[in-house]
Amino acid sequence: MNGSLREFIEHLPILDVHEHHLPEIILQREVNLLQLFQQSYAGWAQVRPYCLPSELRDSDPMLAATGPTTWEALAPFLDRSGSNSFVRNLVQAIVELHGSGEPEITRDNWQALDDAVRAAHRRPEWQHELLNKARIATVITDPYNDPLLDVRPALGANYRSVMRINSLALGWHSDSRDHNGNSAHELLKRVGLGAGSFDEYLAAVEQLVAGMASRGQVALKNALAYDRDMNFDEPDEQLARAAWGKAAPTPMEQKAFGDFMLDHLCRMAAARDLPVQIHLGTGIIRGSHPLGVAGLIERHPRTRFLLMHLAYPWSRDLLGMAFVYRNIWLDLTWSFLLSPSHFKLALHEAIEVLPNESRMMLGGDNWHVEETYGAMRTARRLITAVLEEKLAEGYFSRATAERLARRMLHDNARDFFKLV
């Protein structure tokens, strides 16, 4: 075979299964260096953007107004958090894309980098140029602030989206909202639907799901780990109905309503052959262990679940579940940004444990294209390293390594989301 495995993987196309490319952010023409840090996972090193149950916050700090770039504003990211993996990924992408060969962002070069970032984002072609440079062929994005958004008119024909169902699982009252401020009842009104009773609500949600294809939406997205625990118990319809119409249902009624709605949505997903993405791991961490969703997965063997982020820090538990439940696929997204060393260990084990090679895919999980570029650069490097180690120990052949890489980066996602 000609060329190295590294060269082979560098040239593979990527089907990116998870981004947060929001039109109002990714199409901005005035973006500076500070904004790239604030609206990235590097920003999480300074402040966690979501609240725990014991916390209150008026707004998302990642979306707060960004002032002009100064060294003093950058220093908390680069000096105080400079060894953090999220920061390292973004720094490396920025100096590669906007720098002149420097390995770091410093007091001496930050101004030139800021000028280069602002100049690049003023060009309408920048987004697509960078996706092409990263060899990203298709992007599936989660516009969490607008779950009904058809992203294709704004972002391009190579984009698809998912529909977040958080607000639907919290829709017991017209005033109830998810952690992103979405109201199920407002979403229904936007498409000409209403719900004056619990039964009408169930029927309206079915119609909302039926319209997904017309909006270019290819999956349901469950990010309830940021709103409640992920222990989805057997549905209790009577208790779920008791929550309906109440501004403040009891905690048991709220949980029962969400549990019931998740089962309802999973049944619809199976009937329409729609995948269901589930965020696991971080979030309200006491309730986001992957085993919390085991009952839901068992009750819906015909539903295809894409479990996300290697459920860090419970990756081994997730792999055990994926071996037992054959309706589970794994989205490796974010895990390689959080901890490259953990990702390499988990990928070694995933290759060995998963029942077949169709089970893994990946995305960037980012807001700006620079961070997406860096994420895919990091993913290719780490996947190459793991496959080279497998080759060196004689675990499998070069042909198997290439086939697995092609499937992880592109073909598995194409087949899973039926993007032929």
N, C-alpha and C positions, 0 to 999 in steps of 0.2 A: 504494500500500500504506500502511496506517495504522501509525503507530508506527515507532520506530527499529529497526534490526537488533539493537541491544543489548537493547531491551525484548523483542523476539521470542525471543532466546536465553535471557534470564533466566527466561522462563516455560516453557521446554521441560522435559519430564520427563527424568530421567537413569536409565539402566539401568547401575548401577555394577558393573563386571565384576571388580573386585579390591579386597577389603578383608581385614584380619586382625581381624575382629570375633570375638573369642573370648568365649564366655559368661562365663567367670570374670573377665574384665576389663571387658567392656562392660556387664555387669549388676551390677557392684559398686555398692553404695550409699554407700560411704565413699571418695570420690575428692577429692583436693585439687589445688590449682593446681600444686604441685611435681610431682605424679604425672602430670599432663597433659604436662609437659615431659619428664620422664624416660621415659615410655612413648609416645614420639613420635619422628619423625625429627629434631626438635630435639635429642633425646637423643643422636643420632648425632654431633652437633657436639662432644660431650664425650667419648664413647667409642664405638668401633665395636662393635656387639653380637655380631658373629660373629668367629671366630678365623681367622687365616691358618695355613697349615701349620706355620709356625715358632713358633706361639703356643699357649699352654695357658690355659684359664680354667675355673673350677669351675662357673660359672653365667652365665646371660644377664643382663647388667647392666640391661637394660630391665625385667626382671621382679623385680629385687631389691626388698626392702622399702623403702618410702618413708617417711621421717619426716615430722614436721610441716613445713608451709611456713614458711620464713623468708626474709628478704631475702638473707641470706648464701648460702642454698642456691640461690636463683633467679639471683643475680648472674652466675655463670659462663655461663648461657644468654643473659642479657639484655645484659650488659656485654661479656664477652669474645667472644661469638658473635652479637651483636645484629644484624649485617649479613648473616648467613647466611640463605639463602632459606627453608630449613626453619623456622628460628626466626621469620622475618618472617611466614610463612603462619600459624603457630600464634598468634603475638601478635595479629595482625589479627583472627583468628576469636574469640579470647578476649575482647578488648576490645569487639568488636561484640556478642557474645552475653551477656556478663556485666558489662560496664562501663556507665559513664554518660557516654559521649561522648569519653573520653580516647583519644588515638592510640597511647599506649604503656603498658607496665606499669612503674611507677616505685616508688620508696621510699614515696611518699605514697599510692598506691592499691592496692598489692599485697594488703594485708589485706582490703580490701573485695572485691576480685576473688576471693580465696581463699574468703571466706565465701559469695559467690554461686555459685562452682563447687560447693562442698560441698552447698549447699542444692538446686541443680539436680539433682545426681546422686542425692540421696535420694528424688527423685520417680520412681516406676516409669515414668511417661509420658515422661521426658526423652529417651530414645533415639529413640522414634518421633516425638515432636514435632520433634526436630531434623532427622531424615531428611525429614519432611514439609516443614519450612521450606526445606531444600535442594532440594526437589522430586526426591528420589531415590525412584523407584517400586519398584525391585527391587535387591537386593544379592547379589552372588556373593562369598562369603568363603572364605578359605583358613585353616582352623583347623589350622595347621601342627603343633601339639602333639598333635593327635588326628586323624589322617588319615581315620578312619572315622566321624567325628561327623556325625550328622544334625542340622543346626542349626535346623531348622524348629520343633521343640517348644520350644526355649529362646528363640530370637530372633524367631520369627514366620514367618507364611506367605509373606511377601515376601522371604524369604532362601532362597538355594541355596548349595551349597558345591562345592569341588573336592577331589579326592583326591590328596594329595602322594604321589609315587612314589619319593622319595629312598631310603627304607628298602628298598623292593623291589629297587632297583638295587644295593643293598649287602648283600643278604640271603644271602651265601654261608655264614654261620654263625649259629647261634642267638644268639650274643653280639654280633654286629655291629650297629651302630646308626648312624643318620645324625646330622647335626650338631644336630638337635633332640632327640636321645635316643630316636627311634623305632626299634623292632625289627620287621622284616618278620614274623618268626616269632611274635611276640606279637600282631601284628595278625591274622594268620591264625587263631591260637587263639581270638581273640575271636569269630570267626564260625564256629567249629566246624571249622576246617580245620587240616591239618598237612602236613608235608613231610619224609619220611624220606630222599628222594633228590632229585636235580636234576630228574628228570622229574616227580615228584610236586609239586615246588615250582612248576614252570611251570604245571601243571594247577591248582594251588591259586590262583595269581595270576589265572588266567583266571576262576575262580569269584569271586574278590574283585572283579574288574572287572564281572562280570555282575551283582553286587548293588548297583552304584552307584545306579541309578535308585531303588531302594527307600529309599536314604538321602538322596535329594534332591541327589545329586552329578551335576554336569553336565559335568565335564571332568577330565582328568588334569592334574596340575601337576608339572612338572619344574623343581625348584629346585636341581639338582645343582651349580650354579655355586658353592654354598657348601660342597660336599663334595669336588669333584674338578674336573678340567678338562672343558670342554664339547666336546672333540674326540671325537665318537662315530664310531669307525672301523667298517669292515666287520666284522660279527660273526664271531668265531673261536670256534665252538662247543666245539672240543676244549679250548682254553685256558680258556674260561668254565667248563666242567665240572671242570677241574683245580682251580678255586678252591673248589668245593663242599665243605662240611664242614670247612674249615680255619679255625682261629682267626686265623691270620696268613698269608693267601695272599701270594704275591709281588706287587709293584706291577703287573706285567704281567698277572697272573691277575685281580687286582681290577679293573683297567681292562677286561679282556676280559669279565668277568662283567657289569659295568655296561653295556658296549656291547651285549652280547647281549640283556640284559633290556630295554634301550630299544627295540631293534628288535622284540622280542616284544610289548611294550606298544603300540607304534605300529601293529603289525599288528592287534591287538585293537581299538584305537581306530578304525581304518578300518572294520573289520567291523561295529562297533556305531555308527558315525557319531558318535563322541565326539571333541571337540576336544582338542588337547594344548597346554597353555600351557607356554612355556619362558622362564625367567628368564635374561636376558642382560645384559651390561654389567658392573656391579659384582659383587662376590663375590670369589672367588679370581681376581683380575683378570688374571693372566697367561694363564689358560685360558678366559676367558669372552667372547672375540671372537665375534660372530655367525657368521662364516664357519666356525667349528668345528662348527656343526650343519648345514652345507650338505649334507654327505654323507647324514646322516640324512633330511633333507627330500627329497633326490633319490631315496633308496631307497623312500620311502613317498609317492608322488604322490597316493594316495587319502586320506591323512591330512590333516586340517585343523589347521595349526599357528598358534597365536596367540603371536607373539614379543613380548616384553614390554620396557617401559621405554625404547623407542627405542634399546635397546642402548647407552646412553650409555657412553663417548664416541664410539662408532662408528656414529652414526646414518646417515650417508651410505652406509656399507657395508650397513646393514640395508635401507635404501630400495632399493639396487641389487638386493639379494636378493629383495625383495618384488616388484620389477618382473620379474625373471627367473622366479622360482618362483611359480606361480599358486595354490599351496596354502598361502600365507602370508597371515596377517592381522596387524595391528599393534595392540598395547595401548599407548596413550600414557601410561598410568599412571606416576606418580612422576617422569617426565621434566620435567613442568611445575613440580613442587615443587623439584626439584634446581636447575634453572636456567631461569627464565622466558625469558630472552633466547635461550638455545639452543633452547628449545622453539619459540619463534616462528619462528626461522629454519628449523628442521627441519619444522615444520608447513607453512610456505610451500612447501618443496621436496616434502613428501609429497603435498600437493594436486596439484602439477604432475606428479609422477613415477608415482604409483600407478595401476595400470591401470583401476580403477573405484572408485566412491564407497563400496563396501561394506567397504573394507579397514581402517577405523580405528574404535576404540572406546576407552573410558577408564574408570578407577576411581580410588579414593582411596588405597588401599594403607595404611590406617591402623588403629590400635588403638582410639582413642577417637572418639566422634562429633563432638567439637569440631574435631578435625583433619580428619575427613572433610568436615565442613561447610566449613572453610577451603579444603580442596583443591578442592572443586567450585566454590566461589566464585572461586578463582584460575583454574581451567580455563575457566569461562565467560568471564571477563574476557579471557584470552589468546586464546581461540578467536575471540571477538568482534573483538579488535584485528586479528588476521590476516585475517579475512574482510572487515573494513572496508577494510583496505589493498588487498586484492584487488579490492574494488569500486571504490575510488578510482582504481586504475590501469586500470580497464576490463577486468580479466581475465575476469570473468563477471558475470552479472546478479544482481539482488537475489533473484530466485526460486531461482537456483542456489545462492546462499549460504545461504538458508534451508533448502533441501533437504539440503545437505551438513551443516549444523549439526544438523538433526533426526536424520540418520543417524548422525553421530558420537556424539551424546549418548545415543541410545536405540535407533533402529531396527536399526542394524547388529548390535548385541549381541543384540537380541531374535531376529533371524533366525539369527545365528551359533550361539547356544546353543539355538535352537529353543524359546524360551520364549513360546509363543503363548497 
